[in-house]
Amino acid sequence: MNAPVQTTSSPSGARCSRRAPRASPPATPVAAPWYGHGLLVPLAAATGLMLSENLVHGLDIAHGASLPWPFGPAEARLLLGQSMPPALNTPKAQGVSIAFDLAIKSGPRLAVVIDDGTVTVTRDAPPRAYDCRITATPTAFLLVSFRRTPIWKAIARGRMRAGGRRPWLAPQLSELITTP
């Protein structure tokens, strides 16, 4: 079924027509070519990724121009809840089986399960046995994920820590999940 056509007039008086956008469910798969050929991610994740790209690259531009670009935990929390991409660095993930409990302070809790080359990211997953729990402030996790802040600096400032049965596995998350 086609979306309704709307006809409008431009300031110059010319008439234009456009189709009204159709809403798609958040789980609708969409292409994410910046992660690799043929990769599909849920629409909600793609939207979160595009917004986080704007936020972080805006920060890069602001730093280059010596201008402020304030963003805080609320913005980072919103983006992280949507944008944890299920994109895997496949060669490194072959034969790997790790379950991460990612707890964003005052934000989403994500289960990231990597099992022999596949990854599943679940928001607010039911309890299970995790190998490693990573607790982080939203801003620190976003900036470490985009490689704008070194992980050691986030840890030294108390903004990120690892725990659980196998906390030494925490750095592997950034090696196994494709960087935005």
Secondary structure per residue as TSV (DSSP state, phi and psi in degrees):
chain	resnum	aa	ss	phi	psi
A	1	M	-	360.0	135.1
A	2	N	-	-83.0	148.1
A	3	A	-	-73.6	151.9
A	4	P	-	-63.3	145.3
A	5	V	E	-92.5	132.2
A	6	Q	E	-109.0	135.4
A	7	T	E	-111.6	129.9
A	8	T	E	-132.0	166.7
A	9	S	E	-110.4	138.8
A	10	S	-	-84.7	169.6
A	11	P	T	-57.5	-27.4
A	12	S	T	-81.3	-5.9
A	13	G	S	96.8	-7.4
A	14	A	-	-69.9	144.0
A	15	R	E	-95.0	135.8
A	16	C	E	-129.2	154.7
A	17	S	E	-129.2	148.9
A	18	R	E	-149.3	155.0
A	19	R	E	-87.2	139.6
A	20	A	-	-70.4	137.8
A	21	P	-	-66.9	147.6
A	22	R	-	-98.4	140.3
A	23	A	-	-76.3	139.9
A	24	S	-	-119.0	145.2
A	25	P	-	-62.7	148.6
A	26	P	T	-58.4	-24.9
A	27	A	T	-87.2	0.1
A	28	T	-	-59.6	125.0
A	29	P	E	-70.2	133.7
A	30	V	E	-132.3	154.9
A	31	A	E	-69.6	143.3
A	32	A	-	-131.6	71.0
A	33	P	T	-63.5	-20.1
A	34	W	T	-70.5	-13.3
A	35	Y	T	-97.8	-18.2
A	36	G	-	153.1	154.4
A	37	H	T	-61.8	127.7
A	38	G	T	79.9	3.8
A	39	L	-	-77.2	132.7
A	40	L	E	-114.2	139.6
A	41	V	E	-130.6	157.9
A	42	P	E	-61.5	147.1
A	43	L	H	-53.7	-41.3
A	44	A	H	-61.4	-40.4
A	45	A	H	-67.8	-41.8
A	46	A	H	-62.9	-41.3
A	47	T	H	-63.6	-46.3
A	48	G	H	-61.3	-39.3
A	49	L	H	-65.3	-43.2
A	50	M	H	-63.7	-41.9
A	51	L	H	-66.4	-40.3
A	52	S	H	-68.1	-35.3
A	53	E	H	-60.1	-44.4
A	54	N	H	-63.6	-42.8
A	55	L	H	-64.5	-49.0
A	56	V	H	-72.9	-41.9
A	57	H	H	-70.4	-29.2
A	58	G	H	-61.2	-40.1
A	59	L	H	-62.2	-42.8
A	60	D	H	-59.6	-45.8
A	61	I	H	-65.2	-43.5
A	62	A	H	-61.7	-42.9
A	63	H	H	-61.8	-42.9
A	64	G	H	-63.4	-32.0
A	65	A	T	-95.6	6.1
A	66	S	T	54.8	42.8
A	67	L	-	-116.4	153.9
A	68	P	-	-72.9	147.3
A	69	W	-	-143.9	72.8
A	70	P	-	-74.5	129.0
A	71	F	-	-142.9	147.4
A	72	G	-	-124.6	-164.3
A	73	P	H	-62.3	-33.1
A	74	A	H	-62.8	-45.2
A	75	E	H	-67.4	-45.7
A	76	A	H	-63.5	-41.2
A	77	R	H	-60.6	-45.3
A	78	L	H	-58.7	-45.6
A	79	L	H	-69.8	-41.0
A	80	L	H	-65.5	-30.3
A	81	G	H	-66.0	-22.9
A	82	Q	H	-107.5	-31.3
A	83	S	H	-101.6	7.2
A	84	M	-	-64.9	102.8
A	85	P	-	-77.2	139.1
A	86	P	-	-84.6	48.9
A	87	A	-	-104.8	125.0
A	88	L	B	-112.1	142.5
A	89	N	-	-82.0	84.9
A	90	T	H	-53.2	-46.8
A	91	P	H	-58.2	-39.4
A	92	K	H	-76.0	-20.5
A	93	A	H	-91.1	-8.3
A	94	Q	T	-64.4	127.6
A	95	G	T	78.8	3.1
A	96	V	-	-95.5	137.2
A	97	S	E	-136.6	102.5
A	98	I	E	-138.8	140.0
A	99	A	E	-118.0	119.3
A	100	F	E	-104.7	138.1
A	101	D	E	-105.8	107.3
A	102	L	E	-101.6	109.5
A	103	A	E	-108.8	111.0
A	104	I	E	-90.5	123.9
A	105	K	T	-56.7	127.6
A	106	S	T	57.0	24.9
A	107	G	S	-139.7	-154.1
A	108	P	-	-70.8	154.8
A	109	R	E	-115.3	123.5
A	110	L	E	-118.9	135.6
A	111	A	E	-99.4	120.8
A	112	V	E	-114.7	107.8
A	113	V	E	-113.7	120.8
A	114	I	E	-110.5	124.8
A	115	D	E	-139.5	101.2
A	116	D	T	48.5	56.5
A	117	G	T	91.4	-0.9
A	118	T	E	-121.2	152.6
A	119	V	E	-130.7	142.8
A	120	T	E	-128.0	127.4
A	121	V	E	-114.6	120.9
A	122	T	E	-124.9	127.7
A	123	R	E	-84.2	136.3
A	124	D	T	50.5	51.4
A	125	A	-	-70.1	153.7
A	126	P	-	-65.4	157.7
A	127	P	-	-58.9	145.9
A	128	R	-	-160.9	175.7
A	129	A	-	-82.0	122.6
A	130	Y	-	-109.5	148.6
A	131	D	S	-77.7	-38.4
A	132	C	E	-145.2	136.1
A	133	R	E	-112.4	126.9
A	134	I	E	-112.3	122.7
A	135	T	E	-111.8	131.2
A	136	A	E	-150.6	153.7
A	137	T	-	-73.7	151.1
A	138	P	H	-61.0	-43.1
A	139	T	H	-66.1	-43.6
A	140	A	H	-61.8	-45.1
A	141	F	H	-63.9	-41.4
A	142	L	H	-62.5	-46.1
A	143	L	H	-70.5	-34.0
A	144	V	H	-69.5	-40.7
A	145	S	H	-60.5	-37.5
A	146	F	T	-89.5	8.1
A	147	R	T	57.0	37.6
A	148	R	S	-97.2	-20.0
A	149	T	S	-129.6	131.6
A	150	P	-	-66.5	143.6
A	151	I	H	-60.2	-36.0
A	152	W	H	-62.2	-34.2
A	153	K	H	-69.5	-41.0
A	154	A	H	-63.7	-38.7
A	155	I	H	-68.5	-46.3
A	156	A	H	-61.3	-32.3
A	157	R	T	-87.0	2.4
A	158	G	T	75.0	21.7
A	159	R	S	-99.3	-5.8
A	160	M	E	-152.8	137.8
A	161	R	E	-151.7	158.7
A	162	A	E	-120.0	149.3
A	163	G	E	-152.5	-164.2
A	164	G	S	96.2	-168.6
A	165	R	S	-66.5	-33.5
A	166	R	-	-137.5	67.3
A	167	P	G	-63.2	-23.7
A	168	W	G	-65.7	-10.1
A	169	L	G	-80.7	-11.7
A	170	A	H	-51.6	-46.4
A	171	P	H	-61.8	-21.5
A	172	Q	H	-66.8	-24.7
A	173	L	H	-58.1	-45.0
A	174	S	H	-71.0	-22.2
A	175	E	H	-81.4	-29.0
A	176	L	H	-92.0	-28.8
A	177	I	B	-97.6	132.7
A	178	T	-	-61.8	134.7
A	179	T	-	-72.9	134.6
A	180	P	-	-60.8	360.0
